[in-house]
């Protein structure tokens, strides 16, 4: 299946361009090679394959059906682990003195939609290989049909880019960390014609979904896992250009507002970071308002202004 047909797009269906005011410290704006070393949690996997047979002529034959995955980071979908193990096992074995065989193995792994980059391969004599991978880091998910699929940011300093990843689940993905468990936020607007024809591994083209993804990236940057757990299930909706009061910036967060469930608490957020212009409240203040509201308790809170405004419960 191919990507979305740009000819049928709405005004919000274009790529979302980052404005210069966006904080360059955001994870989505770093060069692609840095996450392999220090940034993307769950993105660095060390993979060692060992076996018991070494050919008498001194050439190592590595048995790829025996592998150990060593993830570094908070969370990697279990489906990815199974897919990687299955792919490697299908290769059977490889002779480490055959460059073409090693290149073929690297190419097969790099072709997986959740693999962003394959690092150096190191031979461990007499019978092993060590390979580092940088994986896409899921920071949100979208509903496609009856399933939820993870979504990651693609590092780009100029434009908000997102990729649809494999790992279908019956509900929003639950991330298990030592600091606390939290659900990946769901991005509204990824349905119907907007999602038609897109396959895992392909970029998301809908502008409102990318704006919501930009808010999800900001959320993950400003709130630790323990704080995110206080949100519960969250739907990030950037499909409206205007807020409830008619002002520009209609993006909002609906807590407990996922799937067919009735909406619960609501956070009026304003513009996504990539769309923010002069006069927009800085992101650190917005998220400080959110944290204060979670501690205080609320039905509806508006975090667009210097002083957060609290309102009674709204109807969806």
C-alpha positions in Angstrom: 0.0 0.0 0.0 1.2 3.5 -0.8 1.2 6.7 1.2 -1.7 9.0 1.4 -2.9 10.7 -1.8 -1.8 14.3 -1.5 -4.2 15.4 -4.1 -7.2 14.7 -1.8 -5.7 16.5 1.1 -7.4 19.2 3.1 -5.7 22.5 4.1 -4.3 20.8 7.2 -3.0 17.8 5.2 0.4 19.3 4.4 3.7 18.7 6.2 3.9 20.8 9.3 6.9 23.2 9.3 8.7 24.0 12.4 9.1 27.7 13.3 12.4 29.1 14.5 10.9 29.7 18.0 10.8 25.9 18.5 13.2 24.7 21.2 16.1 22.9 19.6 16.5 20.7 22.6 13.4 18.7 21.5 14.2 15.2 20.7 12.6 15.5 17.3 15.2 18.1 16.2 18.5 16.4 16.8 20.7 15.0 14.0 19.9 11.4 13.2 23.1 9.9 14.5 22.9 11.3 18.0 20.0 9.1 19.2 22.1 6.0 18.6 24.4 7.3 21.4 22.5 9.2 23.9 18.9 10.3 23.2 16.3 7.9 22.1 15.3 5.7 25.0 14.8 2.1 23.9 16.7 2.8 20.6 20.0 1.1 21.2 19.9 -2.7 21.1 23.0 -4.9 21.5 22.6 -8.2 19.8 25.0 -11.1 20.3 24.6 -14.4 18.5 26.6 -17.4 19.6 26.9 -21.1 18.7 28.9 -24.3 19.6 30.4 -25.2 16.2 33.6 -23.7 14.9 34.8 -25.1 11.6 38.2 -26.9 11.7 39.6 -24.6 9.1 39.4 -21.7 11.5 36.4 -19.9 9.9 33.6 -19.0 12.3 30.1 -20.1 11.4 27.6 -18.2 13.6 24.4 -19.9 14.3 21.7 -17.1 13.9 19.0 -19.2 15.5 20.5 -18.5 18.9 20.3 -14.8 19.7 20.2 -12.5 22.7 18.6 -9.1 22.6 19.9 -6.5 25.0 17.7 -3.4 24.9 18.8 -0.1 26.5 15.9 2.2 27.2 12.4 2.3 28.7 10.3 0.3 26.2 10.3 -1.6 23.0 7.2 -3.3 21.6 7.3 -7.0 22.1 6.2 -7.6 18.5 9.4 -6.0 17.4 11.5 -8.4 19.4 9.7 -11.4 17.9 10.0 -10.0 14.4 13.7 -9.4 14.8 14.3 -12.9 16.2 12.3 -14.5 13.5 14.1 -12.7 10.7 17.5 -13.5 12.1 16.6 -17.2 12.7 15.4 -17.4 9.0 18.9 -16.6 7.9 20.1 -19.8 9.6 23.8 -19.2 9.8 26.5 -17.0 8.4 30.2 -17.3 7.8 32.0 -14.2 9.1 34.6 -14.3 6.4 32.0 -13.8 3.7 31.4 -10.0 3.4 28.4 -10.5 1.0 26.6 -12.7 3.6 27.2 -10.1 6.4 26.0 -7.3 4.1 22.9 -9.4 3.2 22.2 -9.8 7.0 22.6 -6.1 7.6 20.3 -5.2 4.7 17.6 -7.6 5.9 17.6 -6.1 9.3 17.7 -2.5 8.0 14.6 -3.3 5.9 12.5 -3.8 9.0 10.1 -0.8 9.3 11.0 -0.1 13.0 14.7 0.0 12.4 16.0 3.5 11.8 19.7 2.7 11.4 22.1 -0.3 11.6 25.4 0.4 13.3 28.8 -1.3 13.1 29.0 -5.1 13.1 31.7 -6.6 15.2 32.9 -10.2 15.0 33.4 -11.9 18.4 35.8 -14.7 18.0 35.4 -17.6 17.9 31.7 -17.8 17.3 29.7 -14.6 17.7 28.6 -11.3 16.3 27.8 -8.0 18.0 25.5 -5.6 16.2 24.0 -2.3 17.4 20.8 -0.9 16.1 18.9 2.4 16.4 15.2 1.8 16.5 12.4 4.3 16.0 11.1 5.4 19.4 7.3 5.3 19.7 6.0 8.4 21.5 2.3 8.2 20.4 -0.1 5.9 18.6 -3.0 6.2 16.2 -6.2 4.2 15.7 -6.5 2.4 12.4 -9.6 0.3 12.2 -10.0 -1.5 15.5 -6.3 -1.5 16.3 -3.8 1.0 17.6 -0.4 1.4 16.0 2.7 3.2 17.4 4.1 6.3 15.8 7.6 7.9 16.1 9.1 11.2 15.2 11.7 11.3 12.4 14.5 13.7 13.4 14.3 16.8 11.3 15.2 20.3 12.4 12.9 22.0 9.9 9.7 19.9 9.5 7.6 17.7 11.8 7.8 14.2 10.4 6.2 11.0 11.7 6.3 7.4 10.7 3.7 4.7 11.3 5.2 1.6 12.9 4.2 -2.0 13.3 3.0 -3.3 16.7 -0.8 -3.4 16.5 -2.6 -3.5 19.9 -6.2 -3.6 21.0 -5.8 -0.4 23.0 -3.3 2.4 23.5 0.1 1.0 24.2 1.1 0.8 27.8 4.7 1.7 28.5 6.3 0.0 31.5 9.1 1.9 33.1 10.7 2.0 36.6 9.3 5.5 37.2 5.8 4.5 36.4 3.5 3.0 33.7 1.8 5.3 31.2 -0.2 5.0 28.0 1.1 6.4 24.7 -1.1 9.3 23.7 -3.5 8.7 20.8 -3.4 11.2 17.9 -6.8 12.2 16.7 -7.7 12.5 13.0 -6.0 9.4 11.7 -9.0 7.7 10.2 -11.2 7.4 7.1 -9.8 8.9 4.0 -6.8 10.4 5.9 -5.4 7.0 6.6 -6.4 5.2 3.5 -3.5 3.5 1.7 -0.8 4.1 4.3 1.3 1.1 5.4 3.6 0.6 8.4 7.1 2.0 7.8 5.6 4.9 5.8 5.5 8.6 6.7 2.3 10.2 8.0 1.3 13.1 5.8 -1.8 14.5 7.5 -1.0 18.0 9.0 -3.3 17.8 11.9 -1.9 14.4 13.0 1.6 15.7 12.7 0.7 18.7 14.8 -0.7 16.3 17.5 2.5 14.3 17.2 4.5 17.4 17.8 2.5 18.0 21.0 3.1 14.4 22.0 6.8 14.9 21.5 6.6 18.1 23.7 4.7 16.1 26.4 7.4 13.4 26.5 10.1 16.1 26.7 8.5 18.0 29.6 6.9 15.2 31.7 8.7 12.2 33.1 7.1 8.8 33.0 5.7 9.2 36.6 4.1 12.4 35.6 2.7 11.0 32.4 1.1 8.2 34.4 -1.1 10.8 36.0 -2.7 11.6 32.6 -4.2 8.1 32.2 -5.4 7.6 28.6 -5.1 10.7 26.6 -6.3 11.8 23.1 -4.4 14.7 21.5 -6.7 16.5 19.1 -5.3 19.1 16.7 -8.0 18.9 14.1 -9.6 22.2 15.0 -8.0 25.5 14.0 -9.9 27.5 16.6 -10.4 27.0 20.3 -13.8 27.0 22.0 -13.6 30.7 22.5 -12.9 31.5 18.9 -9.2 32.2 19.3 -6.6 30.6 17.0 -5.1 27.4 18.3 -7.7 24.7 18.9 -5.5 21.8 19.9 -6.6 20.1 23.1 -5.9 17.0 25.2 -8.9 14.8 26.2 -8.1 12.6 29.2 -10.0 9.3 29.3 -11.2 10.3 25.8 -10.0 7.3 23.8 -11.9 5.0 21.4 -15.6 4.9 22.1 -15.3 6.0 25.8 -16.9 9.2 26.9 -14.6 12.2 27.3 -13.4 13.0 30.8 -11.1 15.8 31.7 -10.1 18.3 29.0 -6.9 20.5 28.6 -7.1 23.4 26.1 -3.5 23.5 24.8 -3.5 26.0 22.0 -1.1 25.8 19.1 1.2 22.9 18.6 4.9 23.9 19.1 5.5 23.8 15.3 2.6 26.2 14.7 3.2 28.6 17.6 3.7 32.2 16.7 4.5 35.5 18.6 2.6 35.7 21.8 2.2 32.0 22.3 2.8 31.0 25.9 6.2 29.1 26.2 5.9 25.4 26.4 7.5 25.0 29.8 4.8 27.2 31.3 2.0 25.3 29.5 3.3 22.0 30.9 3.8 23.6 34.3 0.1 24.5 34.2 -0.8 20.9 33.2 1.2 19.5 36.1 -0.4 21.9 38.6 -3.9 21.0 37.3 -3.2 17.3 37.7 -2.1 17.9 41.3 -5.1 20.1 42.0 -7.7 18.2 40.2 -9.9 19.7 37.4 -12.7 19.1 34.9 -11.4 21.5 32.2 -8.3 23.6 32.3 -7.1 26.2 29.7 -3.3 26.4 29.7 -2.9 28.9 26.9 -2.4 32.0 29.2 -0.1 33.2 31.9 -2.7 32.1 34.5 -4.4 28.8 33.9 -8.2 29.1 33.7 -10.4 26.3 35.2 -13.9 25.6 34.0 -16.7 23.2 34.8 -17.0 19.9 32.9 -17.8 20.3 29.2 -19.9 18.1 27.0 -18.0 16.4 24.2 
